[in-house]
Amino acid sequence: MDEKKLRPLMIDFKRYAHALLAVSVFLYIGVLIPEQGQDSSIKDLVLMVTTLVFLIGSFTCFKISLKYKKQLDKL
């Protein structure tokens, strides 16, 4: 690939990673804030699993972005 294709891919994946990381933080905050008068164990489980999925997606996007950056540095 050439530089014109690699740089936008690197930037896009970095933006995806930041967005996924931000959403996972908000979901985790939702777990920390207690609800009054309700049993929220199922809700907490769903939020934690969703947070984990978003964190894994963010980590993956950061790794892909880093791969493109290394390819870009070689050129």
Phi, psi and omega in degrees: 000155178261175186296327181294333179268327184286318184299312177297324178296316179298315181294318180298314181293328176292321178293319176300317181296317179295320179295316179295322178295319179295317179295320180294326176295316179296322177294321179292323175299324177297331177286322184288328181282120183283147173262139182267133173080008180228148173276111187250028182292320179291317179298317179296320179297315179297317179295321180291320178294317178296319177299317179297318179297316179294323177294320177296318177297320179295315179299318179297317179294322176296319179295318179294319178299319178294323177298316179293324178295319178295321177295322179293322178293329178293327182284000000 
